[in-house]
Amino acid sequence: MQEAEELPAQLGTALPSVERLFDHLADAVYLIDPDTSCIVWGNRKAWESLGLSRDDVLDHSVLSLQKDVHGMPQWAQIAGAIRGSDCFRFIGRHRHQQGHEIEVEVNTTHFTLDGREYFLSVARDITRRVAQEADAQWREKQLWFALNEACDGLWDWEVSTGALFFSPQLKRMLGYGPDEMAPVLETWSHNVHPEDVQRVMAALQAHMQGKCFRYEAEYRIRNRDGHYLWVHDRGRVCDHDADGQPRRVVGMVQDISARKTLELQLQELASSDMLTGLANRRQGTDFLKAQVELCQRLGLPLGLAFIDIDNFKAINDLRGHLVGDKVIQRVGQVVKDGVRGSDLVCRWGGEEFIVIAPNTGIEPMGLVAEKLRLAVMRELASHVPPVTISVGVASAAGLSMDIPSLLEGADAALYKAKQGGRNRVALADQR
C-alpha cells in the first residue's frame, strides 16, 4: 500500500490525467514490482475485470492472480525473459474473485523510473476469442469430415516442408491402411501413370504460378495392387507466405473409373465397326487425314489399298446373311493379321475394306496387297462358294498429296481389278 501511495510522486504531477486516461482503456493495465511480482498500481479495468476493488488488487501479486505462474523460481525466469525482450507476450489465466478463470493475453514491457525498475503489463481478456477459435477449429473438423465423406479423398500439401496429408478416405480408395502411405509429395507423384504425370505436374505448377484459378486434372493413379484408377483431382492454394509464394495447397479427389470406362467404351463404339471390331469409316477418315499431313511434313509416301470381297451378293443369296457376316469378319481378320502394326485396316462399308500404310510406295503397297489376296484364298479355301478379294492400290508423296486423289486412284484401280476378272491386284496409274 505504501508503494502505491508513493507512485504519484515518482511519476510526477501529470499522473492524475494519465491515470484517468488509463481508466478508459478496454484492457487491464498492471504496474508490477519485478522483484516481488507484487502489483503496485492498476487501472480501473485491472480490478473490475477480476471482481475486485482498487485497494483489493494492490494486495495481490502475479503469483496470486495468474493461475499459470507457480512460485518465485518460475516468476524469476519470466522476469528474466521480460528484461531480455522489448515486449514479452504470455498467454495465461487470471483468477476471478468468484472462482472462475479468465483467459488473458498479457504483453509486458520493462522500464526504469527514478532508479527503480518496473514491469508494465497490459492484459487483454481473450475468453471470447479463445471460444471462437475453438468453435472455428470444431467447424473446420466438421467441414473436413463432410468434405471427406462427400468425395473419395482429401489432400493437404505444406509446400515449404513437402509434407502431404492424405485423408483416410483417400488411402482407403487406393487400398491402403490409415497408417500407410508416407506423407510426402513423391508418394503421390510416383504413382501417377507415366503417360499422365508430365501433364498433371504442369497443371499443378501452372496454378501455383498464378496462371489459372485452380488446379484440376483427370489422370490415372496406381492403387496398392498395381492397377490404375481414373481420378478427377482438383485443388487450390489456400495460404501464401510473406513473399506471396504458395505455402499450402488443399484439394479433393474423386474416383471416376466407372465414368472413364464408359467413356472409353463409347469412344470405341464410335470409332469401331460393330461387326468386325476394325476401325470404322469415321476413324479411317481421321487416320487418313492425320497420315497425309504427317507424310507431307516428313516427305514420305503414303500407300492406300481398296479391298472388295468378290461376288459377295452371291454368298449372301446362297448361304444367307449370317454366313455373309461371318465371311466379312474372317476376311477383315485375315487382312488385319497381314499388315504392320503401324498400318490401319478399316471397314469402309458393306464388303469393302481399306488399308492405310504410311511410308509405303506404290510397288511395296502392291506386294502387300498380293500377300493379302493370297492369304484370303488360303484361309477361306474350304468355303463354299469360294471367297476371294480384288484389290486396288494407290500411293502418293510430296506436298501435292491429297485425300480425294488417293481415294479416287485406289477406287479406279479396284474397278480395273474387277474388270480384269476379279481375284487380282491392280495398281493405280501414277501421275
ABEGO torsion letter per residue (X at the ends): XAAAAAAAAAAEAAAAAAAAAAAABABBBBBBBAAAGBBABBBAAAAAAAGBBAAAAAABBAAAABAABBEAAAAAAAAAAAAABABBBBBBBBBBAAGBBBBBBBBBBBBBBGGBBBBBBBBBBAAAAAAAAAAAAAAAAAAAAAAAAABAEBBBBBAAAGBBBBBAAAAAAAGBBAABEBBBAAAAAAABBAAAAAAAAAAAAAAAAGABABBBBBBBBBBAAGBBBBBBBBBBBABBBAAGBBABBBBBBBBAAAAAAAAAAAAAAAABBAAAGBBBAAAAAAAAAAAAAAAAAAGBBBBBBBBBBBGAAAAAAAAEAAAAAAAAAAAAAAAAAABBAABBBBBAEEABBBBBBBGBBAAAAAAAAAAAAAAAAAAAAABOBBBBBBBBBBBBBEAABBAAAAAAAAAAAAAAAAAAGEGBBBBBBBX
